Amino acid sequence: MRYTVVGAATLGFDLARLPHGDVVAAVLRSALACGPAGLDRLALAHPGPDERRRRQTTLEQALVEREALTALLPHAGRALEEAARGQVHTLRRLEAGMLGDAAGLDHLVRHEILDWTWLRSGSMAVQDPVAADAADVLSDAAAASYLHEPVHAGLWAEMAAPLARAAVPLRDDLDVTDAPEAATVLRAVAAADEAVRTSWRQVVDDLRPHTTQWAPAMHRATWAVSLSERLRIAMDVQLAGVIAFHRGGFTAIDAAYGAWNALAGVLQAGLVEDLLPRAEAEVLLRPWHLVHG
């Protein structure tokens, strides 16, 4: 499955469960904020086509070890039933299996986040050469943390090095331009202690019987984000949410059990509460109100 700007919350679900997902989020936020000057610096840090080709060959070998979660998702309900009976195998796979992959991450960076760098004429489209090199650097740095594991530690370091050389600021803060209403939620989640994390887990458990309400409400909120041309802002908010989720000590287990979806819904609703029917807004904001009042 490809990652998209529209599906930022889905990308967040994957990144919330990855050990270094917050770093991926920071790289993607840097890409979102990048202008022409930043692209120039990134392109100058490109390792060159031959060196990158060598790294890509090694990367392809690592990719075959990755297992997609798509075929497993229909069994998510069964996983919770199994966990209640002490059968945790499926749940463990839900904690680690990805909805997307590194190729989807590259497409997101190159074709969606940097969509403004493509030159178009009729049905033909080609990316500006400087932007194409910059996209290589950003995509490689994001993939290095997305795929990070001890076995290929040298490869990840090599892939991330050009971004560090470019001296483009890594956006690992919680500030979101044009969405100041998200600040309260992000900072509260990032500052969570064990009592707050426990409250989130309890609320998610308590609301589980009502999860059928969440999907249509989230769909409506995402549609409102799209119609109001707030997609890039929403992606920035969701990615900042990933950073806050990690910083607050929430785990892959928390994300797999629903804590990430709850947070993603709160953040999305906050962006378009002015456009949402009250019932849908209440569904998405309910976890926040129950935990924080």
C-alpha positions as CSV (number, residue, x, y, z in Angstrom):
1,M,0.0,0.0,0.0
2,R,1.3,3.5,-0.9
3,Y,1.5,6.2,1.7
4,T,-0.3,9.4,0.8
5,V,-0.7,12.9,2.1
6,V,-4.5,12.1,2.4
7,G,-3.7,9.0,4.5
8,A,-1.3,10.7,6.9
9,A,-3.0,9.0,9.9
10,T,-2.4,5.6,8.4
11,L,1.3,6.5,7.9
12,G,1.3,7.6,11.5
13,F,-0.1,4.2,12.6
14,D,3.0,2.5,11.0
15,L,5.5,5.1,12.4
16,A,3.9,5.0,15.9
17,R,4.8,1.3,16.0
18,L,8.4,1.6,14.7
19,P,11.2,2.0,17.1
20,H,12.6,4.9,15.1
21,G,9.3,6.1,13.6
22,D,9.7,9.5,15.3
23,V,12.9,10.1,13.3
24,V,11.1,9.2,10.1
25,A,8.4,11.6,11.0
26,A,10.9,14.4,11.6
27,V,12.5,13.8,8.2
28,L,9.2,13.9,6.5
29,R,8.3,17.1,8.3
30,S,11.6,18.6,7.1
31,A,10.6,17.6,3.5
32,L,7.2,19.3,4.0
33,A,8.9,22.5,5.1
34,C,11.6,22.5,2.4
35,G,11.8,25.3,-0.1
36,P,14.1,25.9,-3.1
37,A,17.1,26.9,-1.0
38,G,16.7,23.7,1.1
39,L,16.4,21.6,-2.0
40,D,19.7,23.1,-3.3
41,R,21.5,22.2,-0.1
42,L,20.1,18.6,-0.1
43,A,21.1,18.1,-3.8
44,L,24.6,19.2,-3.1
45,A,24.9,16.5,-0.4
46,H,23.8,13.7,-2.8
47,P,26.4,10.9,-2.7
48,G,26.4,10.5,-6.5
49,P,24.5,8.0,-8.8
50,D,27.0,5.2,-8.5
51,E,27.3,5.3,-4.7
52,R,23.5,5.5,-4.3
53,R,23.0,2.6,-6.8
54,R,25.3,0.5,-4.6
55,R,23.3,1.4,-1.5
56,Q,20.0,0.7,-3.3
57,T,21.2,-2.8,-4.2
58,T,21.9,-3.5,-0.5
59,L,18.7,-2.0,0.4
60,E,16.7,-4.2,-1.9
61,Q,18.2,-7.2,-0.1
62,A,16.9,-5.8,3.2
63,L,13.5,-5.1,1.8
64,V,12.8,-8.8,1.0
65,E,12.8,-9.3,4.8
66,R,9.9,-7.0,5.3
67,E,6.4,-8.3,5.7
68,A,3.4,-6.3,4.8
69,L,0.4,-6.2,7.2
70,T,-2.3,-5.8,4.6
71,A,-3.4,-9.4,4.4
72,L,-3.4,-9.6,8.2
73,L,-5.7,-6.6,8.9
74,P,-9.0,-8.5,8.5
75,H,-7.9,-10.7,11.4
76,A,-7.4,-7.8,13.8
77,G,-10.6,-8.6,15.7
78,R,-9.5,-12.2,16.1
79,A,-6.2,-11.1,17.4
80,L,-7.8,-9.3,20.4
81,E,-9.9,-12.4,21.1
82,E,-6.8,-14.5,21.0
83,A,-4.9,-12.2,23.3
84,A,-7.8,-12.5,25.9
85,R,-7.1,-16.3,25.8
86,G,-3.4,-15.8,26.0
87,Q,-2.7,-16.4,22.3
88,V,-0.6,-13.4,21.4
89,H,1.1,-14.5,18.1
90,T,-1.3,-12.6,15.9
91,L,-1.2,-9.5,18.1
92,R,2.6,-9.5,18.0
93,R,2.4,-9.4,14.2
94,L,0.0,-6.6,14.4
95,E,2.5,-4.7,16.6
96,A,5.3,-5.0,14.0
97,G,3.7,-5.6,10.5
98,M,3.6,-2.5,8.3
99,L,0.7,-1.3,6.2
100,G,3.2,0.3,3.7
101,D,6.8,-0.2,2.8
102,A,10.0,1.8,2.0
103,A,9.0,2.1,-1.7
104,G,5.7,3.7,-0.6
105,L,7.7,6.1,1.6
106,D,9.8,7.1,-1.4
107,H,6.7,7.7,-3.5
108,L,5.3,9.9,-0.7
109,V,8.4,12.0,-0.6
110,R,9.0,12.3,-4.3
111,H,5.5,12.5,-5.8
112,E,3.3,13.9,-3.0
113,I,5.4,16.0,-0.5
114,L,7.5,17.4,-3.3
115,D,4.7,17.5,-5.9
116,W,5.4,21.1,-6.5
117,T,8.9,20.3,-8.0
118,W,7.5,18.4,-11.0
119,L,7.5,20.0,-14.4
120,R,4.4,19.1,-16.4
121,S,3.3,19.4,-20.0
122,G,0.1,17.6,-21.0
123,S,0.4,14.0,-19.9
124,M,4.2,14.2,-19.5
125,A,5.8,15.0,-16.1
126,V,9.4,15.1,-15.0
127,Q,10.9,16.1,-11.7
128,D,13.3,19.1,-11.6
129,P,16.8,17.5,-11.5
130,V,17.8,19.4,-8.4
131,A,14.6,18.3,-6.7
132,A,15.1,14.7,-7.8
133,D,18.5,14.6,-6.1
134,A,17.1,16.2,-3.0
135,A,14.3,13.7,-3.0
136,D,16.9,10.9,-3.0
137,V,18.5,12.4,0.1
138,L,15.3,12.8,2.0
139,S,13.9,9.4,1.0
140,D,17.1,7.6,1.9
141,A,17.2,9.3,5.3
142,A,13.5,8.5,6.0
143,A,14.0,4.8,4.9
144,A,17.1,4.5,7.0
145,S,15.1,5.0,10.2
146,Y,12.0,3.3,8.8
147,L,13.9,0.0,8.1
148,H,16.4,0.5,11.0
149,E,17.6,-2.7,12.7
150,P,21.0,-3.7,14.1
151,V,21.8,-6.2,11.3
152,H,22.2,-3.4,8.7
153,A,23.5,-0.7,11.0
154,G,26.2,0.4,8.5
155,L,23.8,0.8,5.7
156,W,21.4,2.9,7.7
157,A,24.2,5.2,8.8
158,E,25.3,5.7,5.2
159,M,21.8,6.4,4.0
160,A,21.2,9.0,6.7
161,A,24.6,10.8,6.3
162,P,23.8,13.0,3.3
163,L,20.8,14.7,5.1
164,A,23.1,15.5,8.0
165,R,25.7,16.9,5.7
166,A,23.1,19.1,4.0
167,A,22.5,20.9,7.3
168,V,18.7,21.1,6.6
169,P,17.0,21.4,10.1
170,L,15.4,18.2,11.3
171,R,11.9,19.1,12.4
172,D,11.6,17.1,15.5
173,D,9.8,19.8,17.5
174,L,6.1,19.9,18.2
175,D,5.4,23.3,16.6
176,V,3.0,23.2,13.7
177,T,2.6,26.2,11.4
178,D,-1.0,27.3,10.9
179,A,-2.3,24.7,13.5
180,P,-1.8,26.3,16.9
181,E,-4.9,24.5,18.2
182,A,-2.9,21.2,18.0
183,A,-0.2,22.5,20.4
184,T,-2.1,21.7,23.6
185,V,-2.8,18.1,22.5
186,L,0.8,17.4,21.2
187,R,2.5,18.8,24.3
188,A,0.2,16.9,26.7
189,V,0.8,13.6,24.9
190,A,4.6,14.3,24.7
191,A,4.7,15.0,28.5
192,A,2.7,12.0,29.4
193,D,3.7,10.1,32.6
194,E,2.6,6.6,33.5
195,A,-0.7,7.8,35.0
196,V,-1.6,9.6,31.8
197,R,-0.6,6.6,29.6
198,T,-2.7,4.4,31.8
199,S,-5.6,6.7,31.4
200,W,-5.3,6.7,27.6
201,R,-5.1,2.9,27.6
202,Q,-8.2,2.6,29.8
203,V,-10.2,5.1,27.7
204,V,-9.3,3.2,24.5
205,D,-10.4,-0.1,26.1
206,D,-13.7,1.6,27.4
207,L,-14.4,3.0,23.9
208,R,-13.6,-0.2,22.0
209,P,-17.3,-1.3,21.7
210,H,-17.9,2.0,19.9
211,T,-15.0,1.8,17.4
212,T,-17.5,1.4,14.5
213,Q,-18.3,5.1,15.0
214,W,-14.6,6.1,14.6
215,A,-14.0,5.1,11.0
216,P,-16.9,7.1,9.4
217,A,-16.1,10.1,11.6
218,M,-12.4,10.0,10.7
219,H,-13.4,9.6,7.0
220,R,-15.6,12.7,7.3
221,A,-12.8,14.7,9.0
222,T,-10.3,13.7,6.4
223,W,-12.7,14.7,3.6
224,A,-13.1,18.1,5.3
225,V,-9.4,18.5,5.5
226,S,-9.1,17.8,1.8
227,L,-11.9,20.1,0.8
228,S,-10.5,22.9,2.9
229,E,-7.0,22.5,1.4
230,R,-5.5,21.6,4.8
231,L,-3.9,18.3,3.7
232,R,-0.3,19.4,4.1
233,I,-1.0,21.0,7.5
234,A,-2.8,17.9,8.5
235,M,0.1,15.7,7.5
236,D,2.4,18.0,9.6
237,V,0.1,17.6,12.6
238,Q,-0.1,13.8,12.3
239,L,3.7,13.5,11.9
240,A,4.1,15.8,15.0
241,G,1.7,13.5,16.7
242,V,4.0,10.5,16.0
243,I,6.9,12.4,17.6
244,A,4.7,13.3,20.6
245,F,3.5,9.7,20.9
246,H,7.1,8.4,21.0
247,R,8.2,11.2,23.3
248,G,5.4,10.4,25.7
249,G,6.5,6.8,26.2
250,F,3.6,5.2,24.3
251,T,4.6,1.8,22.8
252,A,3.9,-0.3,19.7
253,I,1.5,-2.3,21.8
254,D,-0.4,0.9,22.7
255,A,-0.6,1.8,19.0
256,A,-1.7,-1.7,18.0
257,Y,-4.5,-1.6,20.6
258,G,-5.9,1.7,19.4
259,A,-4.1,4.5,21.2
260,W,-2.6,5.9,18.0
261,N,-6.0,5.9,16.2
262,A,-7.5,7.7,19.2
263,L,-4.8,10.4,19.0
264,A,-5.0,10.7,15.3
265,G,-8.7,11.2,15.4
266,V,-8.3,13.9,18.1
267,L,-5.7,15.7,16.0
268,Q,-7.7,15.5,12.8
269,A,-10.9,16.7,14.4
270,G,-9.1,19.7,15.9
271,L,-8.1,20.8,12.5
272,V,-11.6,20.8,11.0
273,E,-13.9,21.1,14.0
274,D,-15.4,24.2,12.4
275,L,-16.5,22.0,9.4
276,L,-17.5,18.8,11.1
277,P,-21.0,17.9,12.2
278,R,-21.1,18.0,15.9
279,A,-21.7,14.2,16.3
280,E,-18.6,13.3,14.3
281,A,-16.4,15.8,16.1
282,E,-17.6,14.4,19.5
283,V,-16.7,10.9,18.4
284,L,-13.2,11.8,17.5
285,L,-12.5,14.2,20.4
286,R,-14.0,11.9,23.0
287,P,-10.7,10.2,24.0
288,W,-9.1,13.6,24.7
289,H,-12.0,14.8,26.8
290,L,-12.1,11.6,28.8
291,V,-8.4,11.6,29.5
292,H,-7.8,15.4,30.0
293,G,-11.2,16.7,30.8
